[in-house]
Amino acid sequence: MVIFNFLQNLMEGIPSELMILTEIGIIIIVATFFAFLVKIFRQPLIPAYILTGIFIGPLVLGLIKDYSFIISLSQIGVAFLIFKAGIEIKFKKLREVGMVSIIGGIIQIIALFLIAFLVSIWLGFTGKIPIYISLVVAFSSTMIVVAILAQKNELNSLHGRIIIGILLIQDIAAIIALAILSSDFSLTSISTVLGKALLFGIFAFILSKTANSFFSKAADNRELLLLVSISFLFLFVIGSFIADLSLVIGAFFAGVVLANSDYKTEIQSNINSLGEFFSVIFFVALGMQLKFISGKFISLILILLCLVIIIKPLVTMFIVRLAGYKKRTAFLTGNALAQTSEFSFVIVLLGFSLGHINSELFSTLILLTILTMSITTYLIVYERKLVNWFSWPLSILDNIKSRKEELEYFEPDYKKIIIFGCHRIGSLILKEFEKNKKELLVVDYNPEIIKALINKKISCLYGDFIHEEILNKVNLKNAEIVISTVPDFEDNMHLIRKMDKLNKETIVVVIASRISEALDLYKQGADFVILPKFIGGEIASSIISKARKNKEWLKEIKKDHKKRLESAHYLLY
């Protein structure tokens, strides 16, 4: 109480012309404190910023007096948040995501929306409220999931690529949903809004083809490039206001334009810090607007929590499994999407500002998003243990059959060379052994890779090598060399231990992401550990050193390298 009174008196003594500066300073200082606090518990930073808003807002200290200015400033945060989502939408990337991501993403959104909608009706909610609840539940967080997968080096794993594809589809769907929500829900209004948004999209597509000329003139000056990038953002935002559309539409398509520029990397590095600052203001402003909720809404949180943490992953698992992927891949994909999205904040804020939802429901849905984002960190970090814990109930997924289950080109004779994992590095290793087709066997749990191998009449087996049934089927005991390019430390440790029991003479080659992991794998008994980044650096250094002395040699190396890349690309991707 003493501290509270001291802070109140301190704020009252600040001159009015310095009040805004002081309030922003308080926001940043307190947000930094909470950010450090949640980092200790390995939590995402977004909940920390919302907790900041709760702490300095009317619910606790009430230090911020000019809410209107902070909330207005937070709109810039919305613009930057959506802008960052748009900048990840590359037209090329849309073509590259697999059908499981596109169709699966759409089915998952529709399924979760319908389930949540029916639950909302059952709970007695009417009008537009069930729509908002359903949209919040349907989407997952690109920011949180991508950050955690990157930390675990799983972005390029099979489940990582499926997850990224689904999130990409969800982000596009979220933008469409926000456009519809900004209408009055009549057929004419929805058609008008979507028509305008489509015109925005066409304009963005055309502009993306010519935008490089703008950025090329500014690329040699960092400050100018930053100004040009921000100008694009505000140009589209102002354009959306003129067209009577939400700023979300303008910000998103501004990001799309920059995403397809050759200068995307430079633009992102320049704009990230500024975007992060305004995003912090946005999340803090959300926290400041939260209210205490009644028992009725606590029950709603618990029900929705079950939908997001349990039902959403299960739906995703069944979709991925139906697409022909193994249950482990299905589980890892579904588990990673068990949270609500940063778009949920924007959706809820829009509903609150339009008067479609009240303050209590607004607070409830924000709290739901905080909880799911916090929980999902542990779900992904401990995903391997969860796979083992739920192995029995997950066995129900084995009953789902697909034509892809029979994807194999394999005779049960002894194979001298066995390769586990055939993406990227695996495909290059495979190229070296292709002349030994009769002695070669490839095992991979991506059905698309297995299909490509079958077409090339390379012996292959569809499955996850961590399963004993697969290891037994490939006759490891008689192998001369076993190679794993699967970037999973524990799986590779298991393989080394397995080979030590079966045949100590077999050469075991595995892959590692970190030097510490490589050393542990060597201690376990690996004959050689591939460190892609380390080896790549060594080879690059050697080539550069020789190129300085002999440029003609570099030209020949370049030709050979291009041929090898084209060959590998044709082989698998």
C-alpha positions in Angstrom: 0.0 0.0 0.0 2.9 2.3 0.8 4.5 1.6 -2.5 1.2 2.2 -4.3 0.8 5.6 -2.7 4.4 6.5 -3.4 4.0 5.7 -7.1 0.7 7.5 -7.3 2.2 10.7 -5.8 5.2 10.4 -8.0 3.0 10.3 -11.2 1.0 13.2 -10.0 4.2 15.3 -9.6 5.2 14.8 -13.3 4.6 17.8 -15.6 1.8 17.2 -18.1 4.1 17.8 -21.1 6.3 14.9 -19.9 3.4 12.6 -18.9 3.2 10.6 -22.2 7.0 10.1 -22.2 6.9 8.9 -18.6 4.0 6.5 -19.2 5.8 4.9 -22.2 8.9 4.7 -20.1 7.0 2.9 -17.3 5.5 0.5 -19.9 8.9 -0.5 -21.3 10.6 -0.8 -17.9 7.9 -3.0 -16.4 7.6 -5.0 -19.6 11.3 -5.7 -19.4 11.0 -6.9 -15.8 8.2 -9.3 -16.7 10.0 -10.4 -19.8 13.0 -11.5 -17.8 10.7 -13.2 -15.3 8.9 -15.4 -17.9 12.2 -16.1 -19.6 13.3 -17.9 -16.4 10.4 -20.3 -16.9 11.1 -20.7 -20.6 7.8 -18.9 -21.5 7.0 -16.8 -24.6 7.2 -13.1 -24.1 3.7 -12.1 -25.3 2.1 -13.1 -21.9 4.7 -11.0 -20.1 3.6 -7.9 -22.0 -0.1 -8.6 -21.2 0.8 -9.1 -17.6 2.6 -5.7 -17.7 -0.7 -4.1 -18.9 -2.6 -5.8 -16.0 0.0 -4.7 -13.5 0.2 -1.0 -14.4 -3.5 -0.8 -15.5 -6.6 -0.2 -13.4 -6.8 -3.8 -12.1 -3.6 -3.3 -10.0 -1.6 -0.1 -9.8 -3.5 2.2 -12.2 -0.4 4.2 -13.1 -1.4 5.0 -16.7 -3.8 7.9 -16.9 -4.1 8.6 -20.7 -5.5 5.3 -21.9 -6.7 6.9 -25.2 -3.2 7.8 -26.3 -1.8 4.3 -25.4 -4.7 2.5 -27.1 -4.2 4.7 -30.3 -0.5 3.9 -30.2 -1.4 0.2 -29.9 -3.1 0.4 -33.3 0.4 1.0 -34.8 1.3 -2.2 -33.0 -1.6 -4.1 -34.7 -0.4 -2.8 -38.0 3.2 -4.0 -37.4 2.0 -7.4 -36.0 -0.1 -8.1 -39.2 2.6 -6.6 -41.4 5.1 -9.2 -40.0 2.6 -12.0 -40.7 2.2 -10.7 -44.3 6.0 -10.5 -44.9 6.2 -14.3 -44.4 3.7 -15.0 -47.2 5.7 -15.6 -50.3 3.9 -16.7 -53.5 6.6 -19.3 -54.0 6.2 -20.7 -50.5 2.4 -21.1 -51.1 3.2 -23.3 -54.1 5.7 -25.4 -52.2 3.6 -26.4 -49.2 2.3 -29.9 -49.5 -1.4 -30.8 -50.0 -1.6 -32.1 -46.4 -0.8 -28.5 -45.2 -3.3 -26.8 -47.6 -6.2 -29.2 -47.4 -5.4 -30.3 -43.8 -5.1 -26.7 -42.7 -8.5 -25.8 -44.3 -10.2 -28.9 -42.8 -8.8 -28.2 -39.4 -10.0 -24.6 -39.4 -13.5 -25.6 -40.5 -13.7 -28.5 -38.0 -12.5 -26.5 -35.0 -14.7 -23.6 -35.9 -17.8 -25.8 -36.1 -17.0 -27.7 -32.8 -16.4 -24.4 -31.0 -19.5 -22.8 -32.5 -21.7 -25.7 -31.4 -20.2 -25.6 -27.9 -20.8 -21.8 -27.7 -24.4 -22.3 -28.6 -24.8 -25.1 -26.1 -23.3 -22.8 -23.4 -26.1 -20.2 -24.2 -24.2 -17.6 -26.2 -26.1 -16.0 -29.0 -25.7 -13.4 -31.8 -22.2 -12.9 -33.1 -20.4 -14.1 -29.9 -20.2 -17.8 -31.0 -18.4 -16.6 -34.2 -15.7 -14.8 -32.2 -15.2 -17.7 -29.8 -14.9 -20.1 -32.7 -12.4 -18.0 -34.6 -10.2 -17.6 -31.5 -10.2 -21.4 -31.0 -9.6 -22.3 -34.7 -6.3 -20.5 -35.2 -2.8 -21.3 -33.8 0.2 -19.1 -33.2 2.8 -18.7 -35.9 5.0 -16.5 -33.8 5.2 -18.9 -30.8 5.4 -22.2 -32.7 8.0 -21.1 -35.2 10.2 -19.6 -32.4 10.1 -22.9 -30.4 10.7 -25.1 -33.5 13.6 -23.0 -34.4 15.1 -23.4 -30.9 14.7 -27.2 -31.2 16.1 -27.2 -34.8 12.9 -28.8 -36.1 11.8 -26.2 -38.7 13.1 -28.5 -41.5 11.9 -31.7 -39.9 8.9 -33.5 -41.6 6.4 -32.4 -38.9 8.0 -29.0 -38.9 7.3 -28.4 -42.6 3.7 -29.7 -42.2 3.2 -27.3 -39.3 4.6 -24.3 -41.1 2.3 -25.0 -44.0 -0.8 -25.3 -41.8 0.1 -22.1 -40.0 0.6 -20.3 -43.4 -2.9 -21.4 -44.4 -4.3 -20.3 -41.0 -2.8 -16.8 -41.3 -4.4 -16.3 -44.7 -7.7 -17.5 -43.3 -7.4 -15.2 -40.3 -7.0 -12.2 -42.6 -10.2 -13.3 -44.5 -12.0 -13.7 -41.2 -11.0 -10.2 -40.0 -12.2 -8.7 -43.3 -15.6 -10.4 -42.8 -15.8 -9.4 -39.1 -15.4 -5.7 -40.1 -18.6 -5.9 -42.2 -22.1 -5.8 -40.9 -22.5 -9.6 -41.6 -25.0 -9.1 -44.4 -24.4 -10.9 -47.7 -24.0 -7.6 -49.6 -21.6 -6.2 -47.0 -19.5 -9.3 -46.9 -19.3 -9.5 -50.7 -18.3 -5.8 -50.8 -15.6 -6.2 -48.2 -14.2 -9.4 -49.7 -14.3 -7.7 -53.2 -12.3 -4.7 -51.9 -9.8 -7.0 -50.1 -9.4 -9.0 -53.4 -8.7 -5.8 -55.3 -6.1 -4.9 -52.6 -4.6 -8.4 -53.1 -4.4 -8.0 -56.9 -2.8 -4.5 -56.4 -0.3 -6.0 -54.0 0.5 -8.9 -56.4 1.2 -6.4 -59.3 3.2 -4.1 -57.0 5.3 -7.0 -55.7 6.5 -7.6 -59.3 7.8 -4.0 -59.6 8.7 -3.2 -56.0 12.3 -4.1 -56.4 13.0 -0.9 -58.4 11.9 1.1 -55.4 14.0 -0.8 -53.0 17.1 -1.1 -55.2 17.4 2.7 -55.1 17.3 2.7 -51.3 19.2 -0.5 -50.6 22.6 1.1 -50.2 21.3 3.3 -47.4 19.9 1.6 -44.3 17.9 4.6 -43.0 16.4 5.2 -46.5 15.4 1.5 -46.8 13.7 1.6 -43.4 11.8 4.7 -44.4 10.7 3.2 -47.8 9.6 0.0 -46.0 7.5 1.9 -43.4 6.1 4.1 -46.1 4.8 1.1 -47.9 3.1 0.0 -44.7 1.4 3.3 -44.0 0.5 3.7 -47.7 -1.4 0.5 -47.6 -2.9 1.3 -44.2 -4.2 4.7 -45.3 -5.4 3.1 -48.5 -7.4 0.6 -46.4 -9.0 3.5 -44.5 -10.0 5.2 -47.8 -11.5 2.0 -49.1 -13.4 1.6 -45.8 -11.5 -1.5 -44.8 -9.8 -2.6 -41.6 -6.2 -1.5 -41.3 -5.4 -5.2 -40.9 -6.1 -5.7 -44.6 -3.7 -2.9 -45.6 -1.0 -4.0 -43.2 -1.1 -7.6 -44.4 -0.8 -6.8 -48.1 1.9 -4.3 -47.4 3.8 -7.2 -45.9 3.0 -9.4 -48.9 4.5 -6.8 -51.2 7.8 -6.7 -49.2 7.8 -10.5 -48.8 8.3 -11.0 -52.5 11.0 -8.4 -52.8 14.7 -9.4 -53.3 15.5 -7.2 -50.3 13.2 -9.0 -47.9 16.0 -10.0 -45.5 17.4 -6.4 -45.3 13.9 -5.0 -44.8 13.1 -7.5 -42.0 16.4 -6.8 -40.2 15.7 -3.0 -40.4 12.1 -3.1 -39.4 12.0 -5.9 -36.7 13.2 -3.7 -33.8 10.6 -1.0 -34.5 7.9 -3.5 -35.0 8.8 -5.2 -31.7 8.5 -1.9 -29.9 5.0 -1.1 -31.1 3.9 -4.8 -30.7 4.9 -4.5 -27.0 2.7 -1.4 -26.7 -0.2 -3.3 -28.3 0.0 -6.3 -25.9 0.4 -4.0 -22.9 -2.7 -2.0 -24.0 -4.6 -5.3 -24.2 -3.7 -6.1 -20.6 -4.7 -2.6 -19.5 -8.2 -3.2 -20.8 -8.8 -6.5 -19.0 -11.5 -6.9 -16.3 -12.2 -9.3 -13.5 -14.4 -12.2 -14.8 -17.2 -14.1 -13.1 -17.6 -17.8 -12.4 -19.6 -18.3 -15.6 -16.7 -17.2 -17.7 -14.1 -19.2 -15.7 -16.2 -22.3 -16.7 -16.0 -21.1 -20.3 -12.2 -20.8 -20.1 -11.9 -24.4 -18.8 -14.1 -25.7 -21.6 -12.3 -23.8 -24.3 -9.0 -24.8 -22.8 -10.0 -28.4 -23.3 -11.0 -27.6 -26.9 -7.6 -26.0 -27.7 -5.3 -28.3 -25.7 -7.1 -31.7 -26.4 -9.6 -31.5 -29.2 -7.6 -29.3 -31.7 -4.5 -31.6 -31.5 -6.7 -34.7 -32.0 -8.4 -33.2 -35.0 -5.1 -32.3 -36.5 -3.6 -35.8 -35.7 -6.5 -37.5 -37.5 -6.1 -35.2 -40.6 -2.3 -35.8 -40.8 -2.8 -39.5 -40.3 -5.5 -39.7 -43.0 -3.0 -38.1 -45.3 -0.8 -41.1 -44.9 1.8 -40.0 -42.4 2.9 -42.0 -39.4 1.2 -41.5 -36.0 4.4 -40.0 -34.6 4.4 -37.3 -37.2 0.7 -36.8 -36.7 1.1 -36.4 -32.9 4.0 -34.0 -33.2 2.1 -31.9 -35.7 -1.1 -31.8 -33.6 0.7 -31.2 -30.4 2.6 -28.1 -31.7 -0.7 -26.4 -32.7 -2.4 -26.7 -29.3 -2.7 -23.0 -28.6 -4.6 -19.9 -29.9 -3.1 -17.3 -32.2 -1.7 -13.8 -32.0 -4.5 -13.2 -34.5 -6.8 -14.1 -31.6 -5.8 -10.9 -29.9 -6.7 -8.8 -33.0 -10.0 -10.7 -33.5 -11.0 -10.2 -29.9 -10.0 -6.5 -29.9 -12.0 -5.9 -33.1 -15.1 -7.6 -31.6 -14.7 -5.5 -28.4 -14.2 -2.2 -30.3 -17.3 -2.9 -32.5 -19.4 -3.8 -29.5 -19.9 -7.4 -30.6 -18.5 -8.8 -27.4 -18.5 -7.4 -23.8 -15.6 -6.6 -21.6 -15.9 -9.8 -19.6 -15.8 -12.1 -22.7 -13.0 -9.9 -24.0 -11.0 -10.6 -20.9 -11.9 -14.3 -20.9 -10.6 -14.8 -24.5 -7.4 -12.9 -23.8 -6.8 -15.0 -20.7 -7.5 -18.1 -22.7 -4.8 -17.1 -25.3 -2.3 -16.3 -22.5 -2.8 -19.7 -20.9 -2.6 -21.7 -24.1 0.5 -19.9 -25.3 2.1 -20.6 -21.9 1.1 -24.3 -21.8 2.2 -25.0 -25.4 5.8 -24.2 -24.6 6.0 -27.2 -22.3 4.0 -29.3 -24.7 6.5 -28.8 -27.5 9.6 -28.9 -25.3 8.5 -32.3 -23.8 6.9 -33.7 -26.9 9.1 -36.8 -26.9 8.0 -37.8 -23.4 4.4 -37.1 -24.3 4.7 -39.4 -27.3 5.8 -42.2 -25.0 3.2 -41.4 -22.3 0.3 -41.5 -24.8 1.6 -44.4 -26.9 -1.3 -46.6 -26.0 -4.2 -44.2 -26.7 -2.4 -43.1 -29.8 -2.5 -46.6 -31.1 -6.0 -45.8 -32.3 -4.3 -43.9 -35.1 -2.9 -47.2 -36.4 -6.4 -48.2 -37.3 -6.6 -45.4 -39.8 -5.4 -46.9 -43.1 -4.2 -45.1 -46.3 -2.9 -46.2 -49.7 0.4 -44.6 -48.6 0.7 -47.3 -45.9 1.8 -49.6 -48.7 4.4 -47.3 -50.0 7.5 -49.5 -50.2 9.8 -51.0 -52.8 11.6 -53.5 -50.8 12.6 -57.2 -50.9 13.6 -58.7 -47.6 17.1 -59.6 -48.6 20.2 -58.3 -46.9 21.2 -54.7 -47.7 24.7 -53.6 -47.0 24.0 -49.8 -47.1 21.0 -48.5 -45.1 20.1 -44.8 -45.0 17.6 -43.4 -42.5 16.2 -40.1 -43.6 16.4 -38.8 -47.2 15.7 -35.1 -47.1 18.5 -32.6 -48.0 21.7 -34.2 -46.7 20.2 -37.7 -47.1 19.4 -37.1 -50.7 23.0 -36.0 -51.4 24.4 -39.1 -49.7 22.0 -41.2 -51.6 23.3 -39.8 -54.9 26.8 -41.1 -54.0 25.4 -44.6 -53.4 23.0 -44.7 -56.3 25.4 -46.9 -58.3 25.0 -49.5 -55.5 21.2 -49.8 -55.9 21.2 -53.6 -55.2 22.9 -53.1 -51.9 21.0 -50.0 -50.9 17.9 -49.4 -48.7 16.4 -46.1 -47.8 14.0 -45.6 -44.8 12.0 -42.4 -44.5 8.7 -41.4 -42.9 7.8 -38.8 -45.6 5.5 -40.6 -48.1 6.3 -38.1 -50.8 10.0 -39.0 -50.6 9.2 -42.7 -50.7 7.1 -42.2 -53.8 10.0 -40.4 -55.5 12.3 -43.3 -54.6 9.9 -45.9 -55.9 9.7 -44.1 -59.2 13.5 -44.3 -59.4 13.4 -48.0 -58.4 15.5 -47.5 -55.3 14.8 -49.9 -52.5 12.9 -48.1 -49.8 10.6 -48.5 -46.9 8.1 -46.1 -45.4 8.4 -45.8 -41.7 9.9 -44.2 -38.6 13.2 -45.8 -37.7 12.6 -45.2 -34.0 10.1 -48.1 -34.1 11.4 -51.5 -33.4 9.3 -53.1 -36.1 11.1 -51.0 -38.8 14.5 -51.7 -37.4 13.8 -55.4 -37.3 12.4 -55.4 -40.8 15.5 -53.9 -42.4 17.9 -56.6 -41.1 20.4 -54.2 -39.4 22.5 -57.1 -38.2 23.9 -57.7 -41.7 24.5 -54.1 -42.7 28.0 -52.9 -43.5 27.2 -49.2 -43.1 24.2 -47.5 -41.4 23.6 -43.8 -42.0 21.1 -41.6 -40.2 20.4 -38.1 -41.4 17.5 -37.7 -39.1 18.3 -34.6 -36.9 17.1 -36.0 -33.7 19.8 -36.6 -31.0 17.9 -39.1 -28.9 16.8 -41.2 -31.9 20.4 -41.3 -33.1 21.7 -42.3 -29.7 19.1 -45.2 -29.7 20.3 -46.3 -33.1 24.0 -46.4 -32.0 23.1 -48.4 -28.9 21.0 -50.8 -31.1 23.9 -51.3 -33.6 26.3 -51.9 -30.7 24.2 -54.9 -29.7 23.5 -56.2 -33.2 26.9 -55.8 -35.0 29.9 -53.9 -33.6 31.6 -54.1 -37.0 28.9 -52.0 -38.8 30.0 -48.5 -39.6 27.5 -46.1 -38.0 27.2 -42.5 -39.3 24.8 -40.0 -37.8 24.0 -36.3 -37.9 24.0 -33.7 -35.1 22.9 -30.1 -34.9 25.4 -29.0 -32.2 29.1 -29.7 -31.4 28.1 -30.9 -27.8 25.7 -33.4 -29.3 28.3 -34.6 -31.8 30.8 -35.3 -28.9 28.1 -37.2 -27.0 27.3 -39.3 -30.0 31.0 -40.1 -30.4 31.2 -41.1 -26.8 28.2 -43.5 -27.4 30.1 -45.2 -30.2 29.3 -43.4 -33.5 32.0 -43.9 -36.2 31.4 -40.5 -37.7 29.1 -37.6 -36.9 28.0 -35.1 -39.6 27.8 -31.5 -38.5 26.3 -29.8 -41.6 27.2 -26.2 -40.7 30.7 -27.1 -39.4 31.5 -29.3 -42.5 30.0 -26.7 -44.8 32.1 -24.0 -43.3 35.3 -26.1 -43.7 34.6 -26.9 -47.3 33.6 -23.3 -48.1 36.9 -22.1 -46.6 38.9 -24.6 -48.6 37.2 -23.6 -51.9 37.6 -19.9 -51.2 41.3 -20.3 -50.4 41.9 -22.2 -53.6 39.8 -19.8 -55.7 42.0 -16.9 -54.7 44.9 -18.7 -56.4 43.1 -20.2 -59.4 39.9 -18.5 -60.8 39.7 -20.9 -63.7 39.5 -23.8 -61.2 36.6 -22.0 -59.4 34.7 -21.9 -62.7 35.0 -25.6 -63.2 34.0 -26.2 -59.6 31.0 -24.0 -60.1 29.9 -26.0 -63.2 30.3 -29.3 -61.3 28.4 -27.9 -58.3 25.4 -26.8 -60.4 25.2 -30.2 -62.1 25.2 -31.9 -58.7 22.5 -29.6 -57.3 20.3 -30.1 -60.4 20.7 -33.8 -60.1 19.8 -33.8 -56.4 16.9 -31.5 -57.0 15.5 -33.8 -59.7 15.9 -36.7 -57.4 13.8 -35.6 -54.6 12.8 -31.9 -54.5 
